[in-house]
Amino acid sequence: MKVPRYVRASEVRAYCYCARGWWLQYVCGYEPQTTADLEAGHEAHGRHARTVLGARRLRWLAWWALVAAMALVLAGAVLLVRG
């Protein structure tokens, strides 16, 4: 009978942080060779997080711009109808 393999909390944390890093470490058995590799990975994740945050902010801004444009069109239509 095969003994079940338990997933440790540190593995879950590693997967949530970076699925690719988890796969490389726990499936392929690779370990970072130097602290410089780890630092480069942290910097890459930081840049990616800032890019995602900027995209989310732009999407939010676009939705509000759309709402404002629709309100202006509606106000213009009301003014045209009233004459």
C-alpha positions as CSV (number, residue, x, y, z in Angstrom):
1,M,0.0,0.0,0.0
2,K,1.3,3.4,-1.0
3,V,1.9,5.8,1.9
4,P,0.1,9.2,1.3
5,R,2.3,12.2,0.8
6,Y,1.3,15.1,3.0
7,V,1.6,18.7,1.7
8,R,3.5,20.9,4.1
9,A,2.4,24.5,4.8
10,S,5.7,25.7,3.4
11,E,4.9,24.0,0.1
12,V,1.5,25.7,-0.1
13,R,3.2,29.1,0.7
14,A,5.8,28.5,-2.0
15,Y,3.1,27.6,-4.5
16,C,1.0,30.6,-3.7
17,Y,4.1,32.9,-4.1
18,C,5.2,31.3,-7.4
19,A,3.8,28.2,-9.0
20,R,6.8,27.9,-11.3
21,G,9.2,28.1,-8.4
22,W,7.3,25.5,-6.5
23,W,7.3,23.2,-9.5
24,L,11.1,23.7,-10.1
25,Q,11.8,23.0,-6.4
26,Y,9.4,20.2,-5.4
27,V,8.8,18.4,-8.7
28,C,12.1,18.9,-10.6
29,G,14.3,19.1,-7.5
30,Y,16.1,22.3,-8.4
31,E,17.3,24.6,-5.7
32,P,18.5,28.2,-6.1
33,Q,22.3,28.1,-6.4
34,T,23.0,31.5,-4.8
35,T,21.3,34.2,-2.8
36,A,21.7,36.4,-5.9
37,D,19.4,34.0,-7.7
38,L,16.8,34.4,-4.9
39,E,17.2,38.2,-4.9
40,A,16.7,38.3,-8.7
41,G,13.6,36.2,-8.3
42,H,12.2,38.5,-5.6
43,E,12.9,41.6,-7.7
44,A,11.2,40.0,-10.8
45,H,8.2,39.2,-8.7
46,G,8.1,42.8,-7.3
47,R,8.3,44.2,-10.9
48,H,5.5,41.9,-11.9
49,A,3.3,42.9,-8.9
50,R,3.8,46.6,-9.7
51,T,2.8,45.9,-13.4
52,V,-0.3,44.0,-12.3
53,L,-1.3,46.8,-9.8
54,G,-0.9,49.4,-12.5
55,A,-3.0,47.5,-14.9
56,R,-5.8,47.1,-12.3
57,R,-5.7,50.8,-11.6
58,L,-5.9,51.6,-15.3
59,R,-8.9,49.2,-15.7
60,W,-10.6,50.9,-12.8
61,L,-10.0,54.3,-14.3
62,A,-11.3,53.1,-17.7
63,W,-14.6,51.9,-16.1
64,W,-15.1,55.3,-14.4
65,A,-14.3,57.1,-17.6
66,L,-16.9,55.0,-19.3
67,V,-19.5,55.8,-16.7
68,A,-18.7,59.5,-16.9
69,A,-19.0,59.4,-20.7
70,M,-22.3,57.6,-20.5
71,A,-23.6,60.2,-18.1
72,L,-22.5,63.0,-20.4
73,V,-24.3,61.3,-23.4
74,L,-27.4,60.8,-21.4
75,A,-27.3,64.5,-20.2
76,G,-26.8,65.6,-23.8
77,A,-29.8,63.5,-25.0
78,V,-32.0,64.9,-22.3
79,L,-31.0,68.5,-23.3
80,L,-31.7,67.7,-27.0
81,V,-35.2,66.2,-26.2
82,R,-36.2,69.2,-24.0
83,G,-35.0,71.5,-26.7
